[in-house]
Amino acid sequence: MKSMLITMLVFYIGICVVLFVLQRKFLYFPQPAASVNGVASISFDSDGEQLRGWVVNEGRAKALMYYGI
């Protein structure tokens, strides 16, 4: 039982060290959006920030908003 706890502790510490060393790989660096041909662009201003996107389903009652790359 004691050896299993020591093994689990060493494994946990190893994962923590790996995450600490690789933490820069997990940072998000947004890229500028590329233009999409044949699709209407739209933008919203709120509190000094601007959200830009594209209208893909123009004329429909429901909308899907996707925030990603």
PDB file of N, CA, C, O and CB in Angstrom:
ATOM      1  N   MET A   1       0.823  -1.197   0.000  1.00  0.00           N
ATOM      2  CA  MET A   1       0.000   0.000   0.000  1.00  0.00           C
ATOM      3  C   MET A   1       0.865   1.259   0.000  1.00  0.00           C
ATOM      4  O   MET A   1       0.572   2.223  -0.707  1.00  0.00           O
ATOM      5  CB  MET A   1      -0.935  -0.001   1.208  1.00  0.00           C
ATOM      6  N   LYS A   2       1.914   1.243   0.784  1.00  0.00           N
ATOM      7  CA  LYS A   2       2.787   2.398   0.882  1.00  0.00           C
ATOM      8  C   LYS A   2       3.518   2.637  -0.444  1.00  0.00           C
ATOM      9  O   LYS A   2       3.697   3.786  -0.850  1.00  0.00           O
ATOM     10  CB  LYS A   2       3.793   2.209   2.025  1.00  0.00           C
ATOM     11  N   SER A   3       3.934   1.583  -1.108  1.00  0.00           N
ATOM     12  CA  SER A   3       4.647   1.739  -2.382  1.00  0.00           C
ATOM     13  C   SER A   3       3.709   2.289  -3.466  1.00  0.00           C
ATOM     14  O   SER A   3       4.142   3.037  -4.342  1.00  0.00           O
ATOM     15  CB  SER A   3       5.248   0.383  -2.833  1.00  0.00           C
ATOM     16  N   MET A   4       2.430   1.918  -3.403  1.00  0.00           N
ATOM     17  CA  MET A   4       1.472   2.433  -4.375  1.00  0.00           C
ATOM     18  C   MET A   4       1.266   3.938  -4.175  1.00  0.00           C
ATOM     19  O   MET A   4       1.178   4.683  -5.151  1.00  0.00           O
ATOM     20  CB  MET A   4       0.126   1.684  -4.256  1.00  0.00           C
ATOM     21  N   LEU A   5       1.189   4.384  -2.933  1.00  0.00           N
ATOM     22  CA  LEU A   5       1.042   5.816  -2.656  1.00  0.00           C
ATOM     23  C   LEU A   5       2.275   6.590  -3.105  1.00  0.00           C
ATOM     24  O   LEU A   5       2.150   7.685  -3.653  1.00  0.00           O
ATOM     25  CB  LEU A   5       0.792   6.050  -1.162  1.00  0.00           C
ATOM     26  N   ILE A   6       3.439   6.048  -2.884  1.00  0.00           N
ATOM     27  CA  ILE A   6       4.677   6.706  -3.315  1.00  0.00           C
ATOM     28  C   ILE A   6       4.725   6.784  -4.834  1.00  0.00           C
ATOM     29  O   ILE A   6       5.129   7.804  -5.392  1.00  0.00           O
ATOM     30  CB  ILE A   6       5.917   5.954  -2.776  1.00  0.00           C
ATOM     31  N   THR A   7       4.312   5.707  -5.510  1.00  0.00           N
ATOM     32  CA  THR A   7       4.278   5.695  -6.975  1.00  0.00           C
ATOM     33  C   THR A   7       3.310   6.748  -7.495  1.00  0.00           C
ATOM     34  O   THR A   7       3.631   7.467  -8.441  1.00  0.00           O
ATOM     35  CB  THR A   7       3.880   4.301  -7.498  1.00  0.00           C
ATOM     36  N   MET A   8       2.146   6.848  -6.899  1.00  0.00           N
ATOM     37  CA  MET A   8       1.161   7.837  -7.327  1.00  0.00           C
ATOM     38  C   MET A   8       1.681   9.255  -7.084  1.00  0.00           C
ATOM     39  O   MET A   8       1.474  10.138  -7.916  1.00  0.00           O
ATOM     40  CB  MET A   8      -0.174   7.621  -6.589  1.00  0.00           C
ATOM     41  N   LEU A   9       2.348   9.479  -5.961  1.00  0.00           N
ATOM     42  CA  LEU A   9       2.904  10.790  -5.655  1.00  0.00           C
ATOM     43  C   LEU A   9       3.997  11.175  -6.653  1.00  0.00           C
ATOM     44  O   LEU A   9       4.044  12.317  -7.111  1.00  0.00           O
ATOM     45  CB  LEU A   9       3.461  10.808  -4.232  1.00  0.00           C
ATOM     46  N   VAL A  10       4.867  10.235  -6.988  1.00  0.00           N
ATOM     47  CA  VAL A  10       5.925  10.507  -7.962  1.00  0.00           C
ATOM     48  C   VAL A  10       5.310  10.793  -9.334  1.00  0.00           C
ATOM     49  O   VAL A  10       5.759  11.696 -10.040  1.00  0.00           O
ATOM     50  CB  VAL A  10       6.913   9.311  -8.047  1.00  0.00           C
ATOM     51  N   PHE A  11       4.299  10.035  -9.705  1.00  0.00           N
ATOM     52  CA  PHE A  11       3.620  10.247 -10.980  1.00  0.00           C
ATOM     53  C   PHE A  11       2.975  11.633 -11.005  1.00  0.00           C
ATOM     54  O   PHE A  11       3.081  12.336 -12.009  1.00  0.00           O
ATOM     55  CB  PHE A  11       2.556   9.149 -11.221  1.00  0.00           C
ATOM     56  N   TYR A  12       2.313  12.037  -9.925  1.00  0.00           N
ATOM     57  CA  TYR A  12       1.676  13.350  -9.840  1.00  0.00           C
ATOM     58  C   TYR A  12       2.716  14.469  -9.935  1.00  0.00           C
ATOM     59  O   TYR A  12       2.511  15.444 -10.659  1.00  0.00           O
ATOM     60  CB  TYR A  12       0.880  13.475  -8.528  1.00  0.00           C
ATOM     61  N   ILE A  13       3.798  14.338  -9.232  1.00  0.00           N
ATOM     62  CA  ILE A  13       4.855  15.350  -9.285  1.00  0.00           C
ATOM     63  C   ILE A  13       5.451  15.414 -10.686  1.00  0.00           C
ATOM     64  O   ILE A  13       5.776  16.497 -11.171  1.00  0.00           O
ATOM     65  CB  ILE A  13       5.956  15.046  -8.245  1.00  0.00           C
ATOM     66  N   GLY A  14       5.598  14.266 -11.337  1.00  0.00           N
ATOM     67  CA  GLY A  14       6.115  14.250 -12.707  1.00  0.00           C
ATOM     68  C   GLY A  14       5.197  14.993 -13.662  1.00  0.00           C
ATOM     69  O   GLY A  14       5.665  15.756 -14.507  1.00  0.00           O
ATOM     70  N   ILE A  15       3.892  14.776 -13.537  1.00  0.00           N
ATOM     71  CA  ILE A  15       2.932  15.493 -14.385  1.00  0.00           C
ATOM     72  C   ILE A  15       3.009  16.995 -14.122  1.00  0.00           C
ATOM     73  O   ILE A  15       2.972  17.790 -15.061  1.00  0.00           O
ATOM     74  CB  ILE A  15       1.493  14.979 -14.138  1.00  0.00           C
ATOM     75  N   CYS A  16       3.115  17.386 -12.863  1.00  0.00           N
ATOM     76  CA  CYS A  16       3.217  18.811 -12.521  1.00  0.00           C
ATOM     77  C   CYS A  16       4.469  19.436 -13.133  1.00  0.00           C
ATOM     78  O   CYS A  16       4.419  20.558 -13.639  1.00  0.00           O
ATOM     79  CB  CYS A  16       3.232  18.995 -10.995  1.00  0.00           C
ATOM     80  N   VAL A  17       5.582  18.721 -13.089  1.00  0.00           N
ATOM     81  CA  VAL A  17       6.830  19.237 -13.659  1.00  0.00           C
ATOM     82  C   VAL A  17       6.701  19.378 -15.173  1.00  0.00           C
ATOM     83  O   VAL A  17       7.127  20.383 -15.740  1.00  0.00           O
ATOM     84  CB  VAL A  17       8.017  18.310 -13.304  1.00  0.00           C
ATOM     85  N   VAL A  18       6.118  18.382 -15.828  1.00  0.00           N
ATOM     86  CA  VAL A  18       5.941  18.450 -17.274  1.00  0.00           C
ATOM     87  C   VAL A  18       5.033  19.620 -17.648  1.00  0.00           C
ATOM     88  O   VAL A  18       5.342  20.349 -18.591  1.00  0.00           O
ATOM     89  CB  VAL A  18       5.358  17.129 -17.809  1.00  0.00           C
ATOM     90  N   LEU A  19       3.932  19.819 -16.940  1.00  0.00           N
ATOM     91  CA  LEU A  19       3.040  20.950 -17.224  1.00  0.00           C
ATOM     92  C   LEU A  19       3.739  22.281 -16.988  1.00  0.00           C
ATOM     93  O   LEU A  19       3.523  23.236 -17.733  1.00  0.00           O
ATOM     94  CB  LEU A  19       1.781  20.865 -16.360  1.00  0.00           C
ATOM     95  N   PHE A  20       4.575  22.350 -15.957  1.00  0.00           N
ATOM     96  CA  PHE A  20       5.308  23.584 -15.686  1.00  0.00           C
ATOM     97  C   PHE A  20       6.291  23.888 -16.803  1.00  0.00           C
ATOM     98  O   PHE A  20       6.399  25.035 -17.238  1.00  0.00           O
ATOM     99  CB  PHE A  20       6.044  23.489 -14.350  1.00  0.00           C
ATOM    100  N   VAL A  21       7.006  22.881 -17.269  1.00  0.00           N
ATOM    101  CA  VAL A  21       8.006  23.083 -18.313  1.00  0.00           C
ATOM    102  C   VAL A  21       7.345  23.443 -19.646  1.00  0.00           C
ATOM    103  O   VAL A  21       7.878  24.260 -20.397  1.00  0.00           O
ATOM    104  CB  VAL A  21       8.869  21.825 -18.474  1.00  0.00           C
ATOM    105  N   LEU A  22       6.204  22.851 -19.941  1.00  0.00           N
ATOM    106  CA  LEU A  22       5.532  23.056 -21.233  1.00  0.00           C
ATOM    107  C   LEU A  22       4.430  24.109 -21.198  1.00  0.00           C
ATOM    108  O   LEU A  22       3.644  24.194 -22.141  1.00  0.00           O
ATOM    109  CB  LEU A  22       4.949  21.759 -21.705  1.00  0.00           C
ATOM    110  N   GLN A  23       4.350  24.910 -20.143  1.00  0.00           N
ATOM    111  CA  GLN A  23       3.227  25.836 -20.006  1.00  0.00           C
ATOM    112  C   GLN A  23       3.150  26.864 -21.137  1.00  0.00           C
ATOM    113  O   GLN A  23       2.050  27.311 -21.462  1.00  0.00           O
ATOM    114  CB  GLN A  23       3.323  26.554 -18.686  1.00  0.00           C
ATOM    115  N   ARG A  24       4.245  27.248 -21.735  1.00  0.00           N
ATOM    116  CA  ARG A  24       4.216  28.214 -22.841  1.00  0.00           C
ATOM    117  C   ARG A  24       3.538  27.623 -24.075  1.00  0.00           C
ATOM    118  O   ARG A  24       2.991  28.369 -24.888  1.00  0.00           O
ATOM    119  CB  ARG A  24       5.642  28.666 -23.194  1.00  0.00           C
ATOM    120  N   LYS A  25       3.561  26.324 -24.229  1.00  0.00           N
ATOM    121  CA  LYS A  25       2.910  25.675 -25.374  1.00  0.00           C
ATOM    122  C   LYS A  25       1.385  25.771 -25.279  1.00  0.00           C
ATOM    123  O   LYS A  25       0.699  25.648 -26.293  1.00  0.00           O
ATOM    124  CB  LYS A  25       3.336  24.202 -25.462  1.00  0.00           C
ATOM    125  N   PHE A  26       0.847  25.989 -24.077  1.00  0.00           N
ATOM    126  CA  PHE A  26      -0.593  26.034 -23.872  1.00  0.00           C
ATOM    127  C   PHE A  26      -1.178  27.438 -23.987  1.00  0.00           C
ATOM    128  O   PHE A  26      -2.388  27.608 -23.843  1.00  0.00           O
ATOM    129  CB  PHE A  26      -0.925  25.467 -22.531  1.00  0.00           C
ATOM    130  N   LEU A  27      -0.344  28.453 -24.243  1.00  0.00           N
ATOM    131  CA  LEU A  27      -0.829  29.822 -24.387  1.00  0.00           C
ATOM    132  C   LEU A  27      -1.527  29.992 -25.725  1.00  0.00           C
ATOM    133  O   LEU A  27      -1.152  29.366 -26.716  1.00  0.00           O
ATOM    134  CB  LEU A  27       0.325  30.827 -24.254  1.00  0.00           C
ATOM    135  N   TYR A  28      -2.531  30.831 -25.747  1.00  0.00           N
ATOM    136  CA  TYR A  28      -3.305  31.097 -26.948  1.00  0.00           C
ATOM    137  C   TYR A  28      -2.819  32.397 -27.578  1.00  0.00           C
ATOM    138  O   TYR A  28      -2.841  33.447 -26.936  1.00  0.00           O
ATOM    139  CB  TYR A  28      -4.820  31.171 -26.628  1.00  0.00           C
ATOM    140  N   PHE A  29      -2.388  32.330 -28.813  1.00  0.00           N
ATOM    141  CA  PHE A  29      -1.962  33.503 -29.559  1.00  0.00           C
ATOM    142  C   PHE A  29      -2.919  33.691 -30.728  1.00  0.00           C
ATOM    143  O   PHE A  29      -2.762  33.026 -31.752  1.00  0.00           O
ATOM    144  CB  PHE A  29      -0.485  33.363 -30.050  1.00  0.00           C
ATOM    145  N   PRO A  30      -3.907  34.578 -30.608  1.00  0.00           N
ATOM    146  CA  PRO A  30      -4.891  34.751 -31.684  1.00  0.00           C
ATOM    147  C   PRO A  30      -4.244  35.284 -32.959  1.00  0.00           C
ATOM    148  O   PRO A  30      -3.308  36.082 -32.909  1.00  0.00           O
ATOM    149  CB  PRO A  30      -6.006  35.698 -31.235  1.00  0.00           C
ATOM    150  N   GLN A  31      -4.746  34.843 -34.069  1.00  0.00           N
ATOM    151  CA  GLN A  31      -4.273  35.268 -35.380  1.00  0.00           C
ATOM    152  C   GLN A  31      -5.339  36.152 -36.023  1.00  0.00           C
ATOM    153  O   GLN A  31      -6.524  35.986 -35.732  1.00  0.00           O
ATOM    154  CB  GLN A  31      -3.944  34.040 -36.285  1.00  0.00           C
ATOM    155  N   PRO A  32      -4.954  37.073 -36.877  1.00  0.00           N
ATOM    156  CA  PRO A  32      -5.948  37.884 -37.568  1.00  0.00           C
ATOM    157  C   PRO A  32      -6.829  37.009 -38.458  1.00  0.00           C
ATOM    158  O   PRO A  32      -6.361  36.039 -39.054  1.00  0.00           O
ATOM    159  CB  PRO A  32      -5.263  38.978 -38.403  1.00  0.00           C
ATOM    160  N   ALA A  33      -8.087  37.361 -38.537  1.00  0.00           N
ATOM    161  CA  ALA A  33      -9.037  36.574 -39.321  1.00  0.00           C
ATOM    162  C   ALA A  33      -8.788  36.778 -40.814  1.00  0.00           C
ATOM    163  O   ALA A  33      -8.478  37.882 -41.260  1.00  0.00           O
ATOM    164  CB  ALA A  33     -10.488  36.956 -38.961  1.00  0.00           C
ATOM    165  N   ALA A  34      -8.925  35.716 -41.560  1.00  0.00           N
ATOM    166  CA  ALA A  34      -8.793  35.782 -43.012  1.00  0.00           C
ATOM    167  C   ALA A  34     -10.144  36.168 -43.610  1.00  0.00           C
ATOM    168  O   ALA A  34     -11.190  35.920 -43.010  1.00  0.00           O
ATOM    169  CB  ALA A  34      -8.291  34.422 -43.595  1.00  0.00           C
ATOM    170  N   SER A  35     -10.116  36.762 -44.772  1.00  0.00           N
ATOM    171  CA  SER A  35     -11.379  37.133 -45.422  1.00  0.00           C
ATOM    172  C   SER A  35     -12.013  35.898 -46.046  1.00  0.00           C
ATOM    173  O   SER A  35     -11.322  34.979 -46.486  1.00  0.00           O
ATOM    174  CB  SER A  35     -11.152  38.230 -46.500  1.00  0.00           C
ATOM    175  N   VAL A  36     -13.347  35.897 -46.073  1.00  0.00           N
ATOM    176  CA  VAL A  36     -14.107  34.789 -46.645  1.00  0.00           C
ATOM    177  C   VAL A  36     -14.835  35.321 -47.865  1.00  0.00           C
ATOM    178  O   VAL A  36     -15.587  36.289 -47.764  1.00  0.00           O
ATOM    179  CB  VAL A  36     -15.110  34.171 -45.605  1.00  0.00           C
ATOM    180  N   ASN A  37     -14.625  34.709 -49.002  1.00  0.00           N
ATOM    181  CA  ASN A  37     -15.245  35.167 -50.248  1.00  0.00           C
ATOM    182  C   ASN A  37     -16.701  34.726 -50.323  1.00  0.00           C
ATOM    183  O   ASN A  37     -17.033  33.595 -49.968  1.00  0.00           O
ATOM    184  CB  ASN A  37     -14.469  34.634 -51.464  1.00  0.00           C
ATOM    185  N   GLY A  38     -17.562  35.618 -50.781  1.00  0.00           N
ATOM    186  CA  GLY A  38     -18.962  35.292 -50.995  1.00  0.00           C
ATOM    187  C   GLY A  38     -19.806  35.287 -49.742  1.00  0.00           C
ATOM    188  O   GLY A  38     -20.940  34.810 -49.774  1.00  0.00           O
ATOM    189  N   VAL A  39     -19.291  35.802 -48.635  1.00  0.00           N
ATOM    190  CA  VAL A  39     -20.022  35.815 -47.370  1.00  0.00           C
ATOM    191  C   VAL A  39     -20.008  37.249 -46.834  1.00  0.00           C
ATOM    192  O   VAL A  39     -18.980  37.924 -46.884  1.00  0.00           O
ATOM    193  CB  VAL A  39     -19.391  34.809 -46.331  1.00  0.00           C
ATOM    194  N   ALA A  40     -21.151  37.710 -46.323  1.00  0.00           N
ATOM    195  CA  ALA A  40     -21.263  39.076 -45.802  1.00  0.00           C
ATOM    196  C   ALA A  40     -20.521  39.210 -44.469  1.00  0.00           C
ATOM    197  O   ALA A  40     -20.643  38.355 -43.592  1.00  0.00           O
ATOM    198  CB  ALA A  40     -22.748  39.467 -45.627  1.00  0.00           C
ATOM    199  N   SER A  41     -19.761  40.278 -44.330  1.00  0.00           N
ATOM    200  CA  SER A  41     -19.054  40.556 -43.071  1.00  0.00           C
ATOM    201  C   SER A  41     -19.947  41.376 -42.156  1.00  0.00           C
ATOM    202  O   SER A  41     -20.807  42.125 -42.618  1.00  0.00           O
ATOM    203  CB  SER A  41     -17.717  41.303 -43.333  1.00  0.00           C
ATOM    204  N   ILE A  42     -19.733  41.225 -40.845  1.00  0.00           N
ATOM    205  CA  ILE A  42     -20.499  41.973 -39.851  1.00  0.00           C
ATOM    206  C   ILE A  42     -19.561  42.307 -38.694  1.00  0.00           C
ATOM    207  O   ILE A  42     -18.621  41.563 -38.414  1.00  0.00           O
ATOM    208  CB  ILE A  42     -21.752  41.158 -39.354  1.00  0.00           C
ATOM    209  N   SER A  43     -19.822  43.436 -38.023  1.00  0.00           N
ATOM    210  CA  SER A  43     -19.011  43.794 -36.862  1.00  0.00           C
ATOM    211  C   SER A  43     -19.886  44.479 -35.812  1.00  0.00           C
ATOM    212  O   SER A  43     -20.866  45.148 -36.139  1.00  0.00           O
ATOM    213  CB  SER A  43     -17.833  44.716 -37.277  1.00  0.00           C
ATOM    214  N   PHE A  44     -19.514  44.299 -34.554  1.00  0.00           N
ATOM    215  CA  PHE A  44     -20.209  44.893 -33.414  1.00  0.00           C
ATOM    216  C   PHE A  44     -19.190  45.619 -32.557  1.00  0.00           C
ATOM    217  O   PHE A  44     -18.085  45.121 -32.341  1.00  0.00           O
ATOM    218  CB  PHE A  44     -20.969  43.813 -32.583  1.00  0.00           C
ATOM    219  N   ASP A  45     -19.558  46.797 -32.069  1.00  0.00           N
ATOM    220  CA  ASP A  45     -18.715  47.552 -31.146  1.00  0.00           C
ATOM    221  C   ASP A  45     -19.363  47.544 -29.779  1.00  0.00           C
ATOM    222  O   ASP A  45     -20.554  47.824 -29.641  1.00  0.00           O
ATOM    223  CB  ASP A  45     -18.492  49.006 -31.642  1.00  0.00           C
ATOM    224  N   SER A  46     -18.565  47.219 -28.759  1.00  0.00           N
ATOM    225  CA  SER A  46     -19.076  47.201 -27.392  1.00  0.00           C
ATOM    226  C   SER A  46     -17.941  47.516 -26.427  1.00  0.00           C
ATOM    227  O   SER A  46     -16.932  46.811 -26.394  1.00  0.00           O
ATOM    228  CB  SER A  46     -19.719  45.830 -27.055  1.00  0.00           C
ATOM    229  N   ASP A  47     -18.107  48.564 -25.652  1.00  0.00           N
ATOM    230  CA  ASP A  47     -17.119  48.966 -24.637  1.00  0.00           C
ATOM    231  C   ASP A  47     -15.716  49.115 -25.211  1.00  0.00           C
ATOM    232  O   ASP A  47     -14.735  48.713 -24.585  1.00  0.00           O
ATOM    233  CB  ASP A  47     -17.093  47.952 -23.507  1.00  0.00           C
ATOM    234  N   GLY A  48     -15.627  49.686 -26.385  1.00  0.00           N
ATOM    235  CA  GLY A  48     -14.316  49.925 -26.978  1.00  0.00           C
ATOM    236  C   GLY A  48     -13.701  48.707 -27.662  1.00  0.00           C
ATOM    237  O   GLY A  48     -12.592  48.802 -28.188  1.00  0.00           O
ATOM    238  N   GLU A  49     -14.375  47.593 -27.669  1.00  0.00           N
ATOM    239  CA  GLU A  49     -13.888  46.384 -28.345  1.00  0.00           C
ATOM    240  C   GLU A  49     -14.718  46.146 -29.592  1.00  0.00           C
ATOM    241  O   GLU A  49     -15.902  46.478 -29.631  1.00  0.00           O
ATOM    242  CB  GLU A  49     -13.947  45.145 -27.402  1.00  0.00           C
ATOM    243  N   GLN A  50     -14.110  45.582 -30.589  1.00  0.00           N
ATOM    244  CA  GLN A  50     -14.833  45.300 -31.834  1.00  0.00           C
ATOM    245  C   GLN A  50     -14.803  43.798 -32.106  1.00  0.00           C
ATOM    246  O   GLN A  50     -13.743  43.173 -32.147  1.00  0.00           O
ATOM    247  CB  GLN A  50     -14.215  46.088 -33.032  1.00  0.00           C
ATOM    248  N   LEU A  51     -16.000  43.237 -32.290  1.00  0.00           N
ATOM    249  CA  LEU A  51     -16.148  41.834 -32.679  1.00  0.00           C
ATOM    250  C   LEU A  51     -16.482  41.794 -34.160  1.00  0.00           C
ATOM    251  O   LEU A  51     -17.414  42.458 -34.613  1.00  0.00           O
ATOM    252  CB  LEU A  51     -17.253  41.111 -31.829  1.00  0.00           C
ATOM    253  N   ARG A  52     -15.722  41.016 -34.909  1.00  0.00           N
ATOM    254  CA  ARG A  52     -15.958  40.893 -36.343  1.00  0.00           C
ATOM    255  C   ARG A  52     -16.278  39.454 -36.679  1.00  0.00           C
ATOM    256  O   ARG A  52     -15.778  38.525 -36.045  1.00  0.00           O
ATOM    257  CB  ARG A  52     -14.740  41.380 -37.151  1.00  0.00           C
ATOM    258  N   GLY A  53     -17.126  39.281 -37.694  1.00  0.00           N
ATOM    259  CA  GLY A  53     -17.494  37.938 -38.105  1.00  0.00           C
ATOM    260  C   GLY A  53     -18.132  37.939 -39.473  1.00  0.00           C
ATOM    261  O   GLY A  53     -18.063  38.923 -40.210  1.00  0.00           O
ATOM    262  N   TRP A  54     -18.757  36.820 -39.801  1.00  0.00           N
ATOM    263  CA  TRP A  54     -19.387  36.653 -41.095  1.00  0.00           C
ATOM    264  C   TRP A  54     -20.801  36.146 -40.912  1.00  0.00           C
ATOM    265  O   TRP A  54     -21.073  35.370 -39.997  1.00  0.00           O
ATOM    266  CB  TRP A  54     -18.581  35.699 -41.978  1.00  0.00           C
ATOM    267  N   VAL A  55     -21.702  36.579 -41.776  1.00  0.00           N
ATOM    268  CA  VAL A  55     -23.081  36.098 -41.779  1.00  0.00           C
ATOM    269  C   VAL A  55     -23.151  34.981 -42.811  1.00  0.00           C
ATOM    270  O   VAL A  55     -23.055  35.223 -44.014  1.00  0.00           O
ATOM    271  CB  VAL A  55     -24.114  37.256 -42.101  1.00  0.00           C
ATOM    272  N   VAL A  56     -23.317  33.760 -42.327  1.00  0.00           N
ATOM    273  CA  VAL A  56     -23.327  32.604 -43.216  1.00  0.00           C
ATOM    274  C   VAL A  56     -24.752  32.169 -43.517  1.00  0.00           C
ATOM    275  O   VAL A  56     -25.035  31.678 -44.610  1.00  0.00           O
ATOM    276  CB  VAL A  56     -22.540  31.447 -42.601  1.00  0.00           C
ATOM    277  N   ASN A  57     -25.648  32.346 -42.556  1.00  0.00           N
ATOM    278  CA  ASN A  57     -27.041  31.884 -42.705  1.00  0.00           C
ATOM    279  C   ASN A  57     -28.010  33.056 -42.831  1.00  0.00           C
ATOM    280  O   ASN A  57     -29.011  33.116 -42.117  1.00  0.00           O
ATOM    281  CB  ASN A  57     -27.444  31.006 -41.509  1.00  0.00           C
ATOM    282  N   GLU A  58     -27.724  33.963 -43.715  1.00  0.00           N
ATOM    283  CA  GLU A  58     -28.529  35.172 -43.861  1.00  0.00           C
ATOM    284  C   GLU A  58     -29.976  34.831 -44.210  1.00  0.00           C
ATOM    285  O   GLU A  58     -30.240  33.994 -45.073  1.00  0.00           O
ATOM    286  CB  GLU A  58     -27.930  36.084 -44.934  1.00  0.00           C
ATOM    287  N   GLY A  59     -30.923  35.505 -43.512  1.00  0.00           N
ATOM    288  CA  GLY A  59     -32.335  35.306 -43.764  1.00  0.00           C
ATOM    289  C   GLY A  59     -32.971  34.212 -42.937  1.00  0.00           C
ATOM    290  O   GLY A  59     -34.149  33.910 -43.130  1.00  0.00           O
ATOM    291  N   ARG A  60     -32.237  33.610 -42.025  1.00  0.00           N
ATOM    292  CA  ARG A  60     -32.802  32.548 -41.179  1.00  0.00           C
ATOM    293  C   ARG A  60     -33.154  33.116 -39.811  1.00  0.00           C
ATOM    294  O   ARG A  60     -32.599  34.130 -39.389  1.00  0.00           O
ATOM    295  CB  ARG A  60     -31.806  31.362 -41.032  1.00  0.00           C
ATOM    296  N   ALA A  61     -34.080  32.455 -39.124  1.00  0.00           N
ATOM    297  CA  ALA A  61     -34.566  32.946 -37.834  1.00  0.00           C
ATOM    298  C   ALA A  61     -33.558  32.733 -36.712  1.00  0.00           C
ATOM    299  O   ALA A  61     -33.533  33.511 -35.759  1.00  0.00           O
ATOM    300  CB  ALA A  61     -35.869  32.265 -37.480  1.00  0.00           C
ATOM    301  N   LYS A  62     -32.733  31.705 -36.801  1.00  0.00           N
ATOM    302  CA  LYS A  62     -31.778  31.398 -35.738  1.00  0.00           C
ATOM    303  C   LYS A  62     -30.354  31.664 -36.205  1.00  0.00           C
ATOM    304  O   LYS A  62     -30.053  31.618 -37.398  1.00  0.00           O
ATOM    305  CB  LYS A  62     -31.924  29.939 -35.285  1.00  0.00           C
ATOM    306  N   ALA A  63     -29.491  31.940 -35.241  1.00  0.00           N
ATOM    307  CA  ALA A  63     -28.091  32.207 -35.571  1.00  0.00           C
ATOM    308  C   ALA A  63     -27.198  31.359 -34.682  1.00  0.00           C
ATOM    309  O   ALA A  63     -27.552  31.019 -33.554  1.00  0.00           O
ATOM    310  CB  ALA A  63     -27.754  33.713 -35.410  1.00  0.00           C
ATOM    311  N   LEU A  64     -26.057  31.035 -35.208  1.00  0.00           N
ATOM    312  CA  LEU A  64     -25.029  30.328 -34.461  1.00  0.00           C
ATOM    313  C   LEU A  64     -23.830  31.243 -34.357  1.00  0.00           C
ATOM    314  O   LEU A  64     -23.306  31.703 -35.372  1.00  0.00           O
ATOM    315  CB  LEU A  64     -24.652  28.972 -35.135  1.00  0.00           C
ATOM    316  N   MET A  65     -23.388  31.512 -33.136  1.00  0.00           N
ATOM    317  CA  MET A  65     -22.211  32.354 -32.941  1.00  0.00           C
ATOM    318  C   MET A  65     -21.066  31.454 -32.493  1.00  0.00           C
ATOM    319  O   MET A  65     -21.170  30.768 -31.477  1.00  0.00           O
ATOM    320  CB  MET A  65     -22.483  33.496 -31.895  1.00  0.00           C
ATOM    321  N   TYR A  66     -19.994  31.461 -33.242  1.00  0.00           N
ATOM    322  CA  TYR A  66     -18.838  30.607 -32.958  1.00  0.00           C
ATOM    323  C   TYR A  66     -17.634  31.497 -32.686  1.00  0.00           C
ATOM    324  O   TYR A  66     -17.290  32.351 -33.503  1.00  0.00           O
ATOM    325  CB  TYR A  66     -18.550  29.626 -34.143  1.00  0.00           C
ATOM    326  N   TYR A  67     -17.009  31.302 -31.563  1.00  0.00           N
ATOM    327  CA  TYR A  67     -15.808  32.068 -31.202  1.00  0.00           C
ATOM    328  C   TYR A  67     -14.632  31.115 -31.244  1.00  0.00           C
ATOM    329  O   TYR A  67     -14.434  30.332 -30.314  1.00  0.00           O
ATOM    330  CB  TYR A  67     -15.944  32.743 -29.782  1.00  0.00           C
ATOM    331  N   GLY A  68     -13.868  31.168 -32.282  1.00  0.00           N
ATOM    332  CA  GLY A  68     -12.726  30.283 -32.418  1.00  0.00           C
ATOM    333  C   GLY A  68     -11.912  30.649 -33.636  1.00  0.00           C
ATOM    334  O   GLY A  68     -12.163  31.645 -34.313  1.00  0.00           O
ATOM    335  N   ILE A  69     -10.947  29.825 -33.885  1.00  0.00           N
ATOM    336  CA  ILE A  69     -10.056  30.063 -35.023  1.00  0.00           C
ATOM    337  C   ILE A  69     -10.537  29.251 -36.189  1.00  0.00           C
ATOM    338  O   ILE A  69      -9.936  29.294 -37.262  1.00  0.00           O
ATOM    339  CB  ILE A  69      -8.589  29.712 -34.684  1.00  0.00           C
TER     340      ILE A  69
END
